[in-house]
Amino acid sequence: MLSVAGSMAFGAVPYAAAPVAAQDAPSSFADLAQQISPSVVNITTTTTIAADTQRPPMFPNGSPFEEFFRDFMNPGGPGGPGPQAQPHRAEALGSGFIISEDGYIVTNNHVIENADDIQIELFSGKTLEAKLVGTDASTDIALLKVESDEPLPFVPFGNSDQMRVGDWVLAMGNPLGQGFSASSGIVSARNRALQGTYDDYIQTDAAINRGNSGGPLFNMDGQVIGVNTAILSPNGGSIGIGFSMASNVVQKVVQQLREFGETRRGWLGVQIQDVTADVAEAMGVDTASGALITDVPDGPAKDAGIQAGDIITSFAGQNVSDTRELVNRVADAPIGESVPVVVLRDGRTQTLNVTLGRREEAQGAQPGRPNGQQTPEHNGEVLGLTVMPLNPEVAQELGLDAEARGLAITEVDEMSEAFQKGLRAGDVITEANQQPVGSVSDLTAQVTAAVDGGRKSMLLLVRREGAPRFVALSVEAQPQ
């Protein structure tokens, strides 16, 4: 179970150039802890919980408690007003760290979310009220600000990209409300992705528990290389699997929150998926790398001429190996500026210049729908799939425009490759071999074309509840 209420910290040591020599464990972390402790803070938040009518306890019919609780919960008798629940205030604890002498503090968004009041306790015991500067739910980062009559002790960010598996780290925070506490460990893994679009977590075995959320993960130079965010645990306590958002991600977010009070990420305007080996073979490309475009709604990419079926191999002069790499590079790119994008289309590369939009302003964008004429309704069985042409009624039931064109899957043979690759009844095939299909004969013709062309597989563009993805299916065993 992944928990964000109690986060965990990850530690790392300074990057060592020696590739073979092992580093001895430090004899003590005391000097480092003494150096960095003044920059770590405890966070207490207060939130007003609105009044609500909670469901009363449930007892079996005839229970001696049944009548008592019915009368208690409805003092006016049957149909009475019930209990008069009152608003109440709830407190929560977390951690954070100071990044500037004028009082900017970094923590997790989930630590301060919906808080009416945020109090910061310094290592000295002094308490200050904090104001929220901005938050980013995508990375679970929040930036706070306190006012102080004197400069505050702070810590710098380090380069998380230099951390290696096995490097020592020190985590600090406020676990379980016990106050300032340190725990040591190593970097267990890097580049972990949990649930977010921009995830880049360091995994550590340093002891992290509830209340450590938002606290810093230090390398042995006293630099912050991660923000403790989550733990993997069956019981809510530390079992040595914790996750800290990498500092190189956090720094960019903090810079934008500090400057604008919000994030401003680049937006390309495409839906994408990784190029797997079978997809690469079906498309006739040599290397399973890049980001495959599955849909291009109205937006910057469409304006620049990018099409569904293109494979982005380079963005802003940097090679793109997979979708995660593309997403992060687009997010960091300047909004409103033209960026060169290299795509592979029909076996040839071409460079298109895209003027990026802002992702936050485009969150509600909906993908476009293919249009076409209706085709006579008849079912067919191809590739282990039973399909039928869309009509307006079926299209609307499947969440598509009434004019949408394609083949609705009505049944999937559970012994087929199609079933193994996740195709299910209710999915809609809109393209085969990057050609639109609106009838069973269209699909069978593309199967024949793939076989005749010597291909081992063919590529289907499939929509589920409107969301597109490419699926490669073998055609070697298909009848000709």
C-alpha positions in Angstrom: 0.0 0.0 0.0 1.4 3.4 -1.0 0.9 6.1 1.6 1.5 9.8 1.4 0.3 10.6 4.9 3.6 9.2 6.2 6.4 9.8 3.8 9.8 8.5 3.6 13.2 9.9 3.2 16.0 8.9 0.9 19.6 9.5 1.4 22.6 9.9 -0.8 26.3 10.5 -0.7 28.4 12.9 -2.8 29.1 11.6 -6.3 32.4 9.7 -6.3 34.5 9.5 -9.5 36.1 6.2 -8.5 34.0 3.5 -10.3 35.2 0.5 -8.3 36.4 1.5 -4.8 33.7 1.0 -2.2 33.0 3.8 0.3 33.2 3.1 4.0 30.2 3.8 6.1 30.6 7.1 8.1 31.7 6.5 11.6 29.0 9.0 12.7 26.3 11.3 11.2 26.5 13.6 14.2 28.4 16.4 12.6 26.2 16.4 9.5 23.0 16.3 11.6 24.2 19.2 13.8 25.0 21.2 10.7 21.7 20.8 8.9 19.2 20.4 11.8 18.5 24.2 12.2 17.1 24.3 8.6 14.5 21.6 9.2 11.1 22.6 10.5 8.0 20.9 12.0 4.7 21.9 10.4 1.4 21.9 12.2 -1.8 22.7 10.2 -5.3 23.3 11.3 -8.3 22.7 9.0 -12.0 23.4 9.6 -14.1 20.3 8.9 -17.6 21.2 7.7 -20.6 19.8 9.6 -22.0 16.6 8.1 -24.6 14.1 9.1 -22.6 10.9 9.6 -24.3 7.5 9.1 -25.3 6.0 12.5 -23.9 2.7 13.7 -25.6 -0.3 12.1 -26.9 -3.1 14.4 -28.8 -6.3 13.6 -32.6 -6.1 13.7 -33.8 -6.8 17.2 -30.4 -5.7 18.8 -30.9 -4.1 22.2 -28.9 -1.2 20.9 -31.0 -0.6 17.9 -33.8 1.3 19.6 -31.4 3.3 21.7 -29.3 4.6 18.8 -32.4 5.2 16.7 -33.8 7.5 19.5 -30.4 9.1 20.0 -29.7 9.8 16.3 -33.3 11.0 15.8 -34.4 12.7 19.1 -37.5 14.1 17.4 -38.8 10.6 16.7 -39.2 9.0 13.3 -38.6 11.6 10.6 -37.0 13.9 13.2 -34.1 16.2 12.4 -31.4 13.8 13.5 -28.2 14.9 15.3 -27.0 18.5 14.9 -23.5 18.0 13.7 -21.2 20.9 14.3 -18.2 22.1 12.3 -14.9 21.1 14.1 -11.2 21.7 13.6 -8.6 19.1 12.9 -4.8 19.3 13.2 -2.2 17.5 11.1 1.6 17.3 11.4 4.3 17.3 8.7 7.8 18.4 8.0 9.6 20.9 5.8 12.9 22.7 5.3 14.1 26.3 4.8 15.7 27.2 1.5 16.4 30.9 1.9 17.4 33.2 4.8 14.3 35.3 4.1 12.0 32.4 5.1 10.9 30.4 2.0 10.1 26.8 3.1 9.5 23.7 1.0 7.1 20.9 2.0 4.6 18.5 0.5 1.3 19.8 -0.9 -0.6 17.0 0.9 0.8 18.3 4.2 -0.8 21.7 3.9 -3.7 21.0 1.6 -7.0 22.8 2.6 -5.3 24.1 5.8 -6.8 27.3 7.4 -3.7 27.9 9.5 -0.1 26.8 9.1 2.4 27.0 12.0 6.1 26.4 11.6 8.2 25.3 14.5 11.9 26.0 14.1 14.7 23.8 15.6 15.2 26.5 18.2 11.6 26.0 19.4 10.4 29.3 18.0 7.0 29.2 16.3 6.1 31.3 13.2 2.9 31.6 11.1 3.4 30.6 7.5 1.6 31.9 4.4 1.1 29.7 1.4 2.9 30.9 -1.7 1.8 28.2 -4.2 1.4 24.5 -4.7 1.9 21.9 -7.4 -0.3 18.8 -7.1 1.5 17.0 -9.9 4.7 16.7 -7.9 3.1 17.1 -4.4 5.2 20.2 -3.7 4.2 23.3 -1.8 6.1 26.5 -1.1 5.5 28.5 2.2 6.8 31.8 3.5 7.4 33.0 7.0 8.5 36.4 8.3 11.4 36.6 10.7 13.2 39.5 12.4 16.5 37.7 11.8 18.0 35.7 8.9 17.0 32.0 9.1 19.3 29.0 8.6 18.8 27.4 5.3 20.1 24.5 3.2 20.9 24.3 -0.6 19.6 21.9 -3.1 22.0 19.3 -4.5 22.1 17.5 -7.9 19.9 14.5 -7.6 21.1 13.2 -10.9 24.5 12.5 -9.3 23.1 10.2 -6.7 23.9 6.5 -7.2 22.3 3.4 -5.8 24.2 2.6 -2.6 25.0 6.2 -1.7 24.5 7.2 1.9 21.7 9.6 2.8 20.2 11.2 5.9 16.5 11.9 6.3 15.1 14.4 8.8 11.6 15.4 9.9 8.9 15.0 12.4 7.9 11.3 12.4 4.7 10.5 14.3 4.7 13.9 15.9 7.7 13.1 18.0 9.7 16.2 17.0 13.0 16.6 15.2 14.4 13.2 14.2 17.1 11.9 11.9 17.4 8.5 10.2 20.1 7.2 7.9 20.1 4.8 4.9 21.1 4.4 1.3 19.7 5.2 -2.1 17.9 1.9 -2.9 16.8 2.9 -6.5 16.5 5.9 -8.7 14.0 7.2 -11.3 11.0 5.6 -9.7 7.6 6.5 -11.1 4.5 6.1 -8.8 1.3 7.7 -10.1 2.1 11.2 -11.4 3.0 12.5 -14.8 6.2 14.1 -13.7 7.4 11.5 -11.1 11.1 11.1 -10.6 11.5 9.5 -7.1 14.6 8.4 -5.3 13.9 5.2 -3.3 15.6 4.8 0.1 15.6 2.5 3.0 16.1 5.3 5.5 13.4 5.0 8.2 10.4 7.2 7.2 7.1 7.3 9.0 3.9 9.4 9.1 4.9 13.0 9.8 8.1 12.8 7.7 6.2 14.0 4.7 7.7 17.2 3.2 11.0 16.7 5.1 14.4 16.8 3.3 16.6 13.9 2.2 20.3 14.9 2.5 23.4 13.7 0.8 26.6 13.6 2.8 27.5 17.2 1.8 24.4 18.5 3.6 22.6 19.2 0.3 18.9 18.4 -0.2 18.6 15.8 -3.0 15.0 14.8 -2.3 11.7 15.7 -0.6 10.3 12.8 1.4 6.8 12.1 0.0 5.6 8.5 0.2 6.2 5.1 1.7 5.2 1.6 0.5 3.9 -0.2 3.5 1.2 -2.8 4.4 0.7 -1.2 7.9 1.4 2.5 7.5 4.8 2.2 9.1 8.3 2.2 7.7 9.4 -1.1 6.2 12.4 0.4 4.4 10.7 1.3 1.1 10.3 5.1 0.9 10.2 7.6 -1.9 11.6 11.1 -2.2 10.8 13.5 -5.1 14.2 14.2 -6.7 15.6 17.7 -6.1 16.2 18.4 -9.8 12.4 18.2 -10.2 11.6 20.1 -7.0 13.9 23.0 -7.8 12.1 23.8 -11.1 8.8 23.7 -9.4 9.9 25.9 -6.5 11.4 28.4 -8.9 8.1 28.8 -10.7 6.1 28.9 -7.5 8.4 31.6 -6.1 8.2 33.7 -9.3 4.5 33.1 -10.3 2.8 31.5 -7.4 1.9 28.6 -9.8 3.6 26.2 -12.3 3.9 27.0 -16.0 4.7 23.9 -18.0 5.0 23.5 -21.7 2.2 21.8 -23.6 2.6 20.0 -26.9 -0.9 18.8 -27.3 -0.6 15.1 -28.1 -1.5 11.7 -26.7 1.4 9.3 -26.7 2.5 5.8 -25.8 5.9 4.0 -25.8 7.2 2.2 -28.9 7.4 -1.4 -27.9 9.2 -4.1 -29.9 6.0 -5.4 -31.4 4.7 -2.0 -32.3 8.0 -1.1 -33.9 7.9 -4.3 -36.0 4.3 -3.6 -37.0 5.3 -0.1 -38.1 8.4 -1.3 -39.9 10.8 0.7 -37.9 14.2 -0.7 -36.7 14.4 0.6 -33.1 11.8 0.4 -30.3 12.4 4.0 -29.0 10.7 7.3 -29.2 7.2 8.5 -28.3 4.4 7.2 -30.6 1.6 9.8 -31.2 -1.8 8.1 -30.7 -4.0 11.3 -31.1 -3.6 14.9 -32.0 -6.4 17.2 -30.7 -6.6 20.8 -31.5 -3.5 22.5 -30.2 0.2 23.3 -30.9 1.2 19.9 -32.3 -1.8 19.8 -34.7 -1.0 23.4 -35.8 2.6 22.4 -36.6 1.5 19.4 -38.7 2.2 16.5 -36.3 -0.1 13.5 -37.0 -1.3 10.4 -35.2 1.2 7.6 -36.0 4.2 9.9 -36.0 7.1 8.8 -33.7 8.8 11.7 -32.0 12.5 10.9 -31.9 13.9 14.3 -30.9 12.6 17.3 -29.0 14.4 20.7 -28.8 17.7 19.1 -30.1 17.6 16.2 -27.6 16.9 12.6 -28.4 13.7 11.1 -27.1 13.9 7.5 -25.9 10.4 7.1 -24.4 7.2 8.9 -23.4 8.4 9.8 -19.9 11.4 11.5 -21.3 9.3 13.5 -23.8 6.8 14.6 -21.1 9.5 16.0 -18.9 11.3 17.8 -21.7 8.1 19.4 -22.9 7.2 20.5 -19.4 10.6 22.2 -19.0 10.5 23.9 -22.4 9.6 27.6 -22.7 6.0 28.5 -23.3 5.2 30.5 -26.4 8.5 29.7 -28.1 9.1 27.7 -31.2 10.8 24.3 -30.6 12.1 21.9 -33.3 10.5 18.4 -33.1 11.8 15.5 -35.2 9.2 12.9 -36.2 9.5 9.6 -38.0 6.7 9.3 -40.5 6.4 6.6 -43.2 10.0 5.6 -42.7 11.4 9.1 -43.1 12.3 11.8 -40.5 11.2 15.4 -40.8 11.6 18.4 -38.5 8.5 20.4 -37.5 8.6 23.6 -35.5 6.0 23.7 -32.7 5.1 26.8 -30.6 4.3 25.3 -27.2 1.2 26.2 -25.2 0.8 26.1 -21.4 -0.3 22.8 -20.0 -2.3 24.3 -17.1 -4.5 26.2 -19.5 -5.1 23.1 -21.7 -6.0 20.5 -19.1 -9.6 20.4 -20.3 -8.7 19.8 -24.0 -10.5 16.9 -25.5 -9.2 14.8 -28.3 -10.7 15.2 -31.7 -12.8 12.4 -33.3 -12.5 10.9 -36.7 -15.4 11.5 -39.0 -16.8 9.5 -41.8 -19.8 8.0 -43.5 -21.9 5.2 -42.0 -21.4 1.8 -43.4 -23.9 -1.0 -43.5 -24.0 -3.0 -40.3 -22.6 -6.5 -40.3 -20.4 -8.4 -37.9 -17.1 -10.2 -38.7 -14.4 -12.1 -36.9 -10.8 -11.0 -37.4 -7.7 -11.6 -35.2 -9.7 -13.2 -32.5 -12.1 -10.2 -32.4 -15.8 -10.0 -33.3 -16.4 -6.5 -34.6 -19.2 -4.5 -36.1 -19.2 -1.1 -37.8 -20.2 1.8 -35.6 -23.6 3.4 -35.9 -24.7 6.7 -34.1 -26.4 4.9 -31.3 -23.5 2.5 -30.5 -20.9 5.4 -30.9 -22.7 7.5 -28.3 -23.0 4.5 -25.9 -19.2 4.1 -26.2 -18.5 7.8 -25.5 -17.8 8.8 -29.0 -19.3 11.4 -31.3 -22.4 10.2 -33.2 -20.5 10.6 -36.5 -17.5 8.6 -35.3 -16.3 5.9 -37.7 -14.7 2.6 -36.8 -15.3 -0.9 -35.7 -16.8 -1.7 -32.3 -15.4 -4.8 -30.6 -18.4 -6.9 -29.4 -16.5 -10.0 -28.3 -12.8 -11.1 -27.7 -11.6 -14.7 -27.9 -10.0 -15.3 -24.5 -7.4 -17.6 -26.0 -6.4 -14.9 -28.6 -3.4 -12.6 -28.6 -5.8 -9.7 -28.7 -7.2 -10.7 -25.3 -3.7 -11.1 -23.9 -2.9 -7.6 -25.0 -5.9 -6.1 -23.2 -8.5 -5.7 -25.9 -12.0 -6.0 -24.6 -15.6 -5.7 -25.8 -16.5 -2.1 -26.0 -13.2 -1.0 -27.5 -13.3 0.7 -30.9 -10.8 0.1 -33.7 -10.4 3.3 -35.7 -7.3 2.5 -37.7 -5.4 -0.5 -39.0 -1.8 -0.1 -40.3 -2.4 3.7 -39.9 -5.3 3.5 -42.3 -8.9 4.4 -41.2 -11.3 1.4 -41.0 -15.1 1.6 -41.1 -16.1 -1.9 -42.1 -15.0 -5.5 -41.5 -13.7 -5.6 -45.1 -11.5 -2.6 -44.4 -9.9 -4.5 -41.5 -9.5 -7.8 -43.3 -7.9 -5.9 -46.3 -5.3 -4.4 -43.9 -4.6 -7.9 -42.5 -4.0 -9.2 -46.0 -1.8 -6.2 -46.8 0.4 -6.8 -43.8 0.8 -10.5 -44.7 1.5 -9.7 -48.3 4.1 -7.1 -47.2 6.0 -9.7 -45.2 5.1 -8.2 -41.8 4.8 -10.3 -38.7 2.2 -8.0 -37.1 -0.1 -5.2 -37.8 -0.9 -2.0 -35.9 -4.4 -1.2 -34.6 -5.4 2.2 -33.2 -7.9 1.4 -30.5 -10.1 3.8 -28.4 -11.5 3.0 -25.0 -13.9 5.6 -23.6 -12.3 8.0 -26.1 -8.7 7.5 -25.1 -6.5 6.1 -27.9 -3.7 3.6 -27.8 -1.8 1.5 -30.4 -1.8 -2.3 -30.2 0.3 -4.6 -32.4 -1.2 -8.0 -33.2 0.5 -10.9 -35.0 -0.8 -11.7 -38.5 1.5 -14.6 -39.4 -1.1 -17.2 -38.5 -4.0 -15.4 -40.2 -5.7 -17.2 -43.3 -4.9 -15.6 -46.6 
